[in-house]
Amino acid sequence: MDLYYAAHSPPCWSVILLARQLDFNLNLKPIDTTAGEHKTEHFLKINPTHTIPTLAVDDEYALSESRAILVYLIESQTDGNHPLYPKDAKTRGLIHNRLDFDLGTFYKRAFDYFMPLFRTGSLGPEENSAKLDEAFGFLEAFLGKTRYVAADHLTIADISLVATVSTLDICYFDRSKFDKVAAWHDACKKELVGYEDVVGKSFAGWRKILKKPE
């Protein structure tokens, strides 16, 4: 399978991290969005929405959206009852809840918080920080019920969310008041195969173009 990706993209990190967990080799095809490679005729035929990551399974089947890719990979590469995506309906319900929370709430608020750094060199309105704090509070509450975000063990929901939280480490976000999130994040970094290679190595590149907020 071909994965069209960018090394600095948190959603791309999550897909690559899952592949590492499953010991599954993806054919990594880097896309330089700054050079417009995501809008070439070739790529638009694969993914008309020109977003990354995009997983091209074969000539007829491709998927965009990282969370959909996570579910596809775990279902297609396992026996249907993997610890990262257990068959139990209640656990799967929580996994999908947390994936949707990441997409619709957490990642959006994180994006709104850190993107002004690239455009203006500042973090933008205080409202963005307050909304992100609230999202961290929700995540803290989830972790008050289970050791990981959807169960007492690692699942694909953790992989998606840990990529988002790691982005905020790059942007110097202070999450020290969220004790459960900090402990969970540290545990995920240790448990995820290749975390430093996939995520950690990208920090230096990010910080070359980011100034620490005053």
Stockholm file with secondary structure:
# STOCKHOLM 1.0

chainA/1-214         MDLYYAAHSPPCWSVILLARQLDFNLNLKPIDTTAGEHKTEHFLKINPTHTIPTLAVDDEYALSESRAILVYLIESQTDGNHPLYPKDAKTRGLIHNRLDFDLGTFYKRAFDYFMPLFRTGSLGPEENSAKLDEAFGFLEAFLGKTRYVAADHLTIADISLVATVSTLDICYFDRSKFDKVAAWHDACKKELVGYEDVVGKSFAGWRKILKKPE
#=GR chainA/1-214 SS CEEEECTTCHHHHHHHHHHHHHTCCCEEEECCGGGTGGGSHHHHHHCTTCCSCEEECSSSCEEESHHHHHHHHHHHSSCSCBTTBCSCHHHHHHHHHHHHHIIIIIHHHHHHHHHHHHHTSSCCCHHHHHHHHHHHHHHHHHTTTSSSSSSSSCCHHHHHHHHHHHHHHHTTCCCTTCHHHHHHHHHHHHHSTTHHHHTGGGHHHHHHSCCCCC
#=GC SS_cons         CEEEECTTCHHHHHHHHHHHHHTCCCEEEECCGGGTGGGSHHHHHHCTTCCSCEEECSSSCEEESHHHHHHHHHHHSSCSCBTTBCSCHHHHHHHHHHHHHIIIIIHHHHHHHHHHHHHTSSCCCHHHHHHHHHHHHHHHHHTTTSSSSSSSSCCHHHHHHHHHHHHHHHTTCCCTTCHHHHHHHHHHHHHSTTHHHHTGGGHHHHHHSCCCCC
//
